[in-house]
Amino acid sequence: MNILIGDAQPRVRFGLRLLFEQQSGWKVEGEVEDAQALLDAVRLGCPDIVLIDWELPGIPAEELLAQIRQQCPRLGVVITSGKLELRSLALLAGADIFAYKADPPEKLLEQIREFIVEKHKL
Protein backbone atom coordinates (compact mmCIF):
# COMPACT_ATOMS: atom_id res chain seq x y z
CA MET A 1 0.00 0.00 0.00
CA ASN A 2 1.42 3.36 -1.06
CA ILE A 3 0.86 6.38 1.18
CA LEU A 4 1.39 10.10 0.67
CA ILE A 5 1.73 12.31 3.76
CA GLY A 6 0.73 15.98 3.74
CA ASP A 7 1.54 17.93 6.90
CA ALA A 8 3.35 21.23 7.43
CA GLN A 9 5.22 19.92 10.48
CA PRO A 10 8.44 17.99 9.68
CA ARG A 11 8.29 16.09 12.98
CA VAL A 12 4.76 14.91 12.29
CA ARG A 13 5.70 13.74 8.79
CA PHE A 14 8.76 11.94 10.15
CA GLY A 15 6.73 10.21 12.86
CA LEU A 16 4.06 9.12 10.42
CA ARG A 17 6.66 7.81 7.99
CA LEU A 18 8.23 5.71 10.76
CA LEU A 19 4.83 4.44 11.87
CA PHE A 20 3.69 3.48 8.38
CA GLU A 21 6.93 1.94 7.19
CA GLN A 22 6.93 -0.41 10.19
CA GLN A 23 3.78 -1.98 8.75
CA SER A 24 4.30 -4.92 6.40
CA GLY A 25 3.55 -3.96 2.80
CA TRP A 26 3.11 -0.24 3.52
CA LYS A 27 5.33 2.28 1.76
CA VAL A 28 5.43 6.07 2.09
CA GLU A 29 5.66 7.42 -1.46
CA GLY A 30 6.34 10.94 -0.33
CA GLU A 31 5.93 13.73 2.18
CA VAL A 32 4.74 17.23 1.37
CA GLU A 33 4.35 20.38 3.43
CA ASP A 34 1.69 22.30 1.49
CA ALA A 35 -1.45 21.76 -0.57
CA GLN A 36 0.06 22.53 -3.97
CA ALA A 37 2.87 20.04 -3.45
CA LEU A 38 0.27 17.48 -2.41
CA LEU A 39 -1.75 18.03 -5.58
CA ASP A 40 1.41 17.79 -7.68
CA ALA A 41 2.37 14.50 -6.01
CA VAL A 42 -1.14 13.07 -6.53
CA ARG A 43 -1.02 14.02 -10.22
CA LEU A 44 2.33 12.26 -10.65
CA GLY A 45 1.03 8.99 -9.30
CA CYS A 46 -2.14 8.19 -7.46
CA PRO A 47 -1.23 6.60 -4.09
CA ASP A 48 -3.58 4.22 -2.29
CA ILE A 49 -3.92 6.50 0.75
CA VAL A 50 -3.26 10.18 1.28
CA LEU A 51 -3.01 11.53 4.80
CA ILE A 52 -3.67 15.27 5.02
CA ASP A 53 -3.59 17.72 7.90
CA TRP A 54 -6.86 19.70 7.78
CA GLU A 55 -4.85 22.91 8.10
CA LEU A 56 -2.32 22.10 5.37
CA PRO A 57 -1.17 25.49 4.02
CA GLY A 58 -2.11 26.72 0.57
CA ILE A 59 -5.67 25.66 -0.30
CA PRO A 60 -8.70 25.30 2.00
CA ALA A 61 -9.19 21.65 2.95
CA GLU A 62 -12.64 21.33 1.35
CA GLU A 63 -11.31 22.59 -2.00
CA LEU A 64 -8.21 20.43 -1.72
CA LEU A 65 -10.33 17.34 -1.14
CA ALA A 66 -12.47 18.13 -4.19
CA GLN A 67 -9.39 18.51 -6.39
CA ILE A 68 -7.87 15.29 -5.07
CA ARG A 69 -11.09 13.40 -5.75
CA GLN A 70 -11.09 14.71 -9.35
CA GLN A 71 -7.54 13.41 -9.86
CA CYS A 72 -7.93 10.06 -8.07
CA PRO A 73 -11.54 9.16 -7.28
CA ARG A 74 -10.66 5.84 -5.60
CA LEU A 75 -7.92 7.28 -3.40
CA GLY A 76 -8.41 6.77 0.34
CA VAL A 77 -8.33 10.13 2.12
CA VAL A 78 -7.39 10.44 5.80
CA ILE A 79 -7.83 13.88 7.32
CA THR A 80 -5.93 14.59 10.52
CA SER A 81 -6.48 17.38 12.99
CA GLY A 82 -5.88 18.30 16.59
CA LYS A 83 -9.41 19.71 16.66
CA LEU A 84 -11.92 16.94 17.28
CA GLU A 85 -14.80 19.27 16.40
CA LEU A 86 -13.67 19.19 12.74
CA ARG A 87 -14.54 15.50 12.39
CA SER A 88 -18.02 15.99 10.90
CA LEU A 89 -16.86 18.76 8.59
CA ALA A 90 -13.96 16.64 7.28
CA LEU A 91 -16.20 13.64 6.62
CA LEU A 92 -18.83 15.82 4.93
CA ALA A 93 -16.09 17.32 2.75
CA GLY A 94 -15.23 13.86 1.45
CA ALA A 95 -12.67 12.33 3.78
CA ASP A 96 -12.89 8.59 4.25
CA ILE A 97 -11.29 8.74 7.70
CA PHE A 98 -10.89 11.43 10.32
CA ALA A 99 -7.92 10.87 12.63
CA TYR A 100 -7.66 12.91 15.80
CA LYS A 101 -4.01 13.80 16.38
CA ALA A 102 -4.32 13.29 20.15
CA ASP A 103 -5.29 9.62 19.71
CA PRO A 104 -2.62 6.93 19.97
CA PRO A 105 -0.92 5.99 16.68
CA GLU A 106 -2.39 2.48 16.90
CA LYS A 107 -5.87 3.93 16.44
CA LEU A 108 -4.82 5.55 13.14
CA LEU A 109 -3.40 2.23 11.94
CA GLU A 110 -6.62 0.46 12.95
CA GLN A 111 -8.76 3.03 11.09
CA ILE A 112 -6.70 2.63 7.92
CA ARG A 113 -6.77 -1.17 8.10
CA GLU A 114 -10.57 -1.15 8.58
CA PHE A 115 -10.95 1.20 5.61
CA ILE A 116 -8.84 -1.08 3.41
CA VAL A 117 -10.89 -4.14 4.40
CA GLU A 118 -14.16 -2.30 3.66
CA LYS A 119 -12.83 -0.97 0.33
CA HIS A 120 -11.89 -4.49 -0.81
CA LYS A 121 -15.39 -5.75 0.01
CA LEU A 122 -16.88 -3.39 -2.58
C-alpha positions in Angstrom: 0.0 0.0 0.0 1.4 3.4 -1.1 0.9 6.4 1.2 1.4 10.1 0.7 1.7 12.3 3.8 0.7 16.0 3.7 1.5 17.9 6.9 3.4 21.2 7.4 5.2 19.9 10.5 8.4 18.0 9.7 8.3 16.1 13.0 4.8 14.9 12.3 5.7 13.7 8.8 8.8 11.9 10.2 6.7 10.2 12.9 4.1 9.1 10.4 6.7 7.8 8.0 8.2 5.7 10.8 4.8 4.4 11.9 3.7 3.5 8.4 6.9 1.9 7.2 6.9 -0.4 10.2 3.8 -2.0 8.7 4.3 -4.9 6.4 3.5 -4.0 2.8 3.1 -0.2 3.5 5.3 2.3 1.8 5.4 6.1 2.1 5.7 7.4 -1.5 6.3 10.9 -0.3 5.9 13.7 2.2 4.7 17.2 1.4 4.3 20.4 3.4 1.7 22.3 1.5 -1.4 21.8 -0.6 0.1 22.5 -4.0 2.9 20.0 -3.5 0.3 17.5 -2.4 -1.7 18.0 -5.6 1.4 17.8 -7.7 2.4 14.5 -6.0 -1.1 13.1 -6.5 -1.0 14.0 -10.2 2.3 12.3 -10.7 1.0 9.0 -9.3 -2.1 8.2 -7.5 -1.2 6.6 -4.1 -3.6 4.2 -2.3 -3.9 6.5 0.8 -3.3 10.2 1.3 -3.0 11.5 4.8 -3.7 15.3 5.0 -3.6 17.7 7.9 -6.9 19.7 7.8 -4.8 22.9 8.1 -2.3 22.1 5.4 -1.2 25.5 4.0 -2.1 26.7 0.6 -5.7 25.7 -0.3 -8.7 25.3 2.0 -9.2 21.6 2.9 -12.6 21.3 1.3 -11.3 22.6 -2.0 -8.2 20.4 -1.7 -10.3 17.3 -1.1 -12.5 18.1 -4.2 -9.4 18.5 -6.4 -7.9 15.3 -5.1 -11.1 13.4 -5.8 -11.1 14.7 -9.4 -7.5 13.4 -9.9 -7.9 10.1 -8.1 -11.5 9.2 -7.3 -10.7 5.8 -5.6 -7.9 7.3 -3.4 -8.4 6.8 0.3 -8.3 10.1 2.1 -7.4 10.4 5.8 -7.8 13.9 7.3 -5.9 14.6 10.5 -6.5 17.4 13.0 -5.9 18.3 16.6 -9.4 19.7 16.7 -11.9 16.9 17.3 -14.8 19.3 16.4 -13.7 19.2 12.7 -14.5 15.5 12.4 -18.0 16.0 10.9 -16.9 18.8 8.6 -14.0 16.6 7.3 -16.2 13.6 6.6 -18.8 15.8 4.9 -16.1 17.3 2.7 -15.2 13.9 1.4 -12.7 12.3 3.8 -12.9 8.6 4.3 -11.3 8.7 7.7 -10.9 11.4 10.3 -7.9 10.9 12.6 -7.7 12.9 15.8 -4.0 13.8 16.4 -4.3 13.3 20.2 -5.3 9.6 19.7 -2.6 6.9 20.0 -0.9 6.0 16.7 -2.4 2.5 16.9 -5.9 3.9 16.4 -4.8 5.5 13.1 -3.4 2.2 11.9 -6.6 0.5 12.9 -8.8 3.0 11.1 -6.7 2.6 7.9 -6.8 -1.2 8.1 -10.6 -1.2 8.6 -10.9 1.2 5.6 -8.8 -1.1 3.4 -10.9 -4.1 4.4 -14.2 -2.3 3.7 -12.8 -1.0 0.3 -11.9 -4.5 -0.8 -15.4 -5.7 0.0 -16.9 -3.4 -2.6 
